[in-house]
Amino acid sequence: MIKKIFALPVIEQISPVLSRRKLDELDLIVVDHPQVKASFALQGAHLLS
C-alpha cells in the first residue's frame, strides 16, 4: 500500500516535499522528505502511512 501511494501521479506540487495525489476518490497529502515519508487523507485527516 505504501509503495502504491508514493507511486500515484502528482495532481498538485504544494512545496518541494508536499504534494496532493488521488487514490480512487480519496484526496491525499503526501510528505516525501529525506527524514520522513507520510501520507494523509484529506477526508477525515486519516494517517495512511
Chimera marker file (.cmm) of the C-alpha trace (Angstrom):
<marker_set name="trace">
<marker id="1" x="0.000" y="0.000" z="0.000" r="1" g="1" b="0" radius="0.5"/>
<marker id="2" x="2.785" y="2.445" z="0.902" r="1" g="1" b="0" radius="0.5"/>
<marker id="3" x="4.606" y="1.994" z="-2.412" r="1" g="1" b="0" radius="0.5"/>
<marker id="4" x="1.296" y="2.375" z="-4.246" r="1" g="1" b="0" radius="0.5"/>
<marker id="5" x="0.602" y="5.748" z="-2.572" r="1" g="1" b="0" radius="0.5"/>
<marker id="6" x="4.040" y="7.176" z="-3.380" r="1" g="1" b="0" radius="0.5"/>
<marker id="7" x="3.761" y="5.929" z="-6.982" r="1" g="1" b="0" radius="0.5"/>
<marker id="8" x="0.489" y="7.803" z="-7.610" r="1" g="1" b="0" radius="0.5"/>
<marker id="9" x="0.660" y="10.702" z="-10.068" r="1" g="1" b="0" radius="0.5"/>
<marker id="10" x="1.041" y="14.163" z="-8.542" r="1" g="1" b="0" radius="0.5"/>
<marker id="11" x="-2.027" y="16.363" z="-9.012" r="1" g="1" b="0" radius="0.5"/>
<marker id="12" x="-0.523" y="19.441" z="-7.345" r="1" g="1" b="0" radius="0.5"/>
<marker id="13" x="3.004" y="20.090" z="-6.057" r="1" g="1" b="0" radius="0.5"/>
<marker id="14" x="2.415" y="22.184" z="-2.924" r="1" g="1" b="0" radius="0.5"/>
<marker id="15" x="6.077" y="22.504" z="-1.925" r="1" g="1" b="0" radius="0.5"/>
<marker id="16" x="9.267" y="20.564" z="-2.711" r="1" g="1" b="0" radius="0.5"/>
<marker id="17" x="8.280" y="17.895" z="-0.143" r="1" g="1" b="0" radius="0.5"/>
<marker id="18" x="4.445" y="18.147" z="-0.149" r="1" g="1" b="0" radius="0.5"/>
<marker id="19" x="2.171" y="17.000" z="-2.947" r="1" g="1" b="0" radius="0.5"/>
<marker id="20" x="-1.512" y="16.296" z="-3.473" r="1" g="1" b="0" radius="0.5"/>
<marker id="21" x="-2.444" y="12.974" z="-5.027" r="1" g="1" b="0" radius="0.5"/>
<marker id="22" x="-5.621" y="10.961" z="-5.527" r="1" g="1" b="0" radius="0.5"/>
<marker id="23" x="-6.246" y="7.313" z="-4.624" r="1" g="1" b="0" radius="0.5"/>
<marker id="24" x="-9.569" y="6.376" z="-6.243" r="1" g="1" b="0" radius="0.5"/>
<marker id="25" x="-11.875" y="9.115" z="-4.854" r="1" g="1" b="0" radius="0.5"/>
<marker id="26" x="-9.666" y="9.885" z="-1.835" r="1" g="1" b="0" radius="0.5"/>
<marker id="27" x="-7.570" y="13.075" z="-1.859" r="1" g="1" b="0" radius="0.5"/>
<marker id="28" x="-4.177" y="12.631" z="-0.194" r="1" g="1" b="0" radius="0.5"/>
<marker id="29" x="-1.402" y="14.898" z="1.001" r="1" g="1" b="0" radius="0.5"/>
<marker id="30" x="1.944" y="13.125" z="0.630" r="1" g="1" b="0" radius="0.5"/>
<marker id="31" x="5.094" y="14.142" z="2.502" r="1" g="1" b="0" radius="0.5"/>
<marker id="32" x="8.271" y="12.891" z="0.801" r="1" g="1" b="0" radius="0.5"/>
<marker id="33" x="11.232" y="14.225" z="2.786" r="1" g="1" b="0" radius="0.5"/>
<marker id="34" x="14.660" y="12.628" z="3.324" r="1" g="1" b="0" radius="0.5"/>
<marker id="35" x="13.878" y="12.263" z="7.048" r="1" g="1" b="0" radius="0.5"/>
<marker id="36" x="10.210" y="11.236" z="6.856" r="1" g="1" b="0" radius="0.5"/>
<marker id="37" x="7.598" y="9.842" z="4.472" r="1" g="1" b="0" radius="0.5"/>
<marker id="38" x="3.890" y="10.134" z="5.262" r="1" g="1" b="0" radius="0.5"/>
<marker id="39" x="0.501" y="10.367" z="3.624" r="1" g="1" b="0" radius="0.5"/>
<marker id="40" x="-2.686" y="11.890" z="4.981" r="1" g="1" b="0" radius="0.5"/>
<marker id="41" x="-6.225" y="11.536" z="3.693" r="1" g="1" b="0" radius="0.5"/>
<marker id="42" x="-7.966" y="14.901" z="3.484" r="1" g="1" b="0" radius="0.5"/>
<marker id="43" x="-11.301" y="13.224" z="4.155" r="1" g="1" b="0" radius="0.5"/>
<marker id="44" x="-11.230" y="12.820" z="7.932" r="1" g="1" b="0" radius="0.5"/>
<marker id="45" x="-7.472" y="13.517" z="8.144" r="1" g="1" b="0" radius="0.5"/>
<marker id="46" x="-6.520" y="9.836" z="8.420" r="1" g="1" b="0" radius="0.5"/>
<marker id="47" x="-2.819" y="8.982" z="8.603" r="1" g="1" b="0" radius="0.5"/>
<marker id="48" x="-2.294" y="6.296" z="5.955" r="1" g="1" b="0" radius="0.5"/>
<marker id="49" x="1.428" y="5.617" z="6.191" r="1" g="1" b="0" radius="0.5"/>
<link id1="1" id2="2" r="1" g="1" b="0" radius="0.2"/>
<link id1="2" id2="3" r="1" g="1" b="0" radius="0.2"/>
<link id1="3" id2="4" r="1" g="1" b="0" radius="0.2"/>
<link id1="4" id2="5" r="1" g="1" b="0" radius="0.2"/>
<link id1="5" id2="6" r="1" g="1" b="0" radius="0.2"/>
<link id1="6" id2="7" r="1" g="1" b="0" radius="0.2"/>
<link id1="7" id2="8" r="1" g="1" b="0" radius="0.2"/>
<link id1="8" id2="9" r="1" g="1" b="0" radius="0.2"/>
<link id1="9" id2="10" r="1" g="1" b="0" radius="0.2"/>
<link id1="10" id2="11" r="1" g="1" b="0" radius="0.2"/>
<link id1="11" id2="12" r="1" g="1" b="0" radius="0.2"/>
<link id1="12" id2="13" r="1" g="1" b="0" radius="0.2"/>
<link id1="13" id2="14" r="1" g="1" b="0" radius="0.2"/>
<link id1="14" id2="15" r="1" g="1" b="0" radius="0.2"/>
<link id1="15" id2="16" r="1" g="1" b="0" radius="0.2"/>
<link id1="16" id2="17" r="1" g="1" b="0" radius="0.2"/>
<link id1="17" id2="18" r="1" g="1" b="0" radius="0.2"/>
<link id1="18" id2="19" r="1" g="1" b="0" radius="0.2"/>
<link id1="19" id2="20" r="1" g="1" b="0" radius="0.2"/>
<link id1="20" id2="21" r="1" g="1" b="0" radius="0.2"/>
<link id1="21" id2="22" r="1" g="1" b="0" radius="0.2"/>
<link id1="22" id2="23" r="1" g="1" b="0" radius="0.2"/>
<link id1="23" id2="24" r="1" g="1" b="0" radius="0.2"/>
<link id1="24" id2="25" r="1" g="1" b="0" radius="0.2"/>
<link id1="25" id2="26" r="1" g="1" b="0" radius="0.2"/>
<link id1="26" id2="27" r="1" g="1" b="0" radius="0.2"/>
<link id1="27" id2="28" r="1" g="1" b="0" radius="0.2"/>
<link id1="28" id2="29" r="1" g="1" b="0" radius="0.2"/>
<link id1="29" id2="30" r="1" g="1" b="0" radius="0.2"/>
<link id1="30" id2="31" r="1" g="1" b="0" radius="0.2"/>
<link id1="31" id2="32" r="1" g="1" b="0" radius="0.2"/>
<link id1="32" id2="33" r="1" g="1" b="0" radius="0.2"/>
<link id1="33" id2="34" r="1" g="1" b="0" radius="0.2"/>
<link id1="34" id2="35" r="1" g="1" b="0" radius="0.2"/>
<link id1="35" id2="36" r="1" g="1" b="0" radius="0.2"/>
<link id1="36" id2="37" r="1" g="1" b="0" radius="0.2"/>
<link id1="37" id2="38" r="1" g="1" b="0" radius="0.2"/>
<link id1="38" id2="39" r="1" g="1" b="0" radius="0.2"/>
<link id1="39" id2="40" r="1" g="1" b="0" radius="0.2"/>
<link id1="40" id2="41" r="1" g="1" b="0" radius="0.2"/>
<link id1="41" id2="42" r="1" g="1" b="0" radius="0.2"/>
<link id1="42" id2="43" r="1" g="1" b="0" radius="0.2"/>
<link id1="43" id2="44" r="1" g="1" b="0" radius="0.2"/>
<link id1="44" id2="45" r="1" g="1" b="0" radius="0.2"/>
<link id1="45" id2="46" r="1" g="1" b="0" radius="0.2"/>
<link id1="46" id2="47" r="1" g="1" b="0" radius="0.2"/>
<link id1="47" id2="48" r="1" g="1" b="0" radius="0.2"/>
<link id1="48" id2="49" r="1" g="1" b="0" radius="0.2"/>
</marker_set>
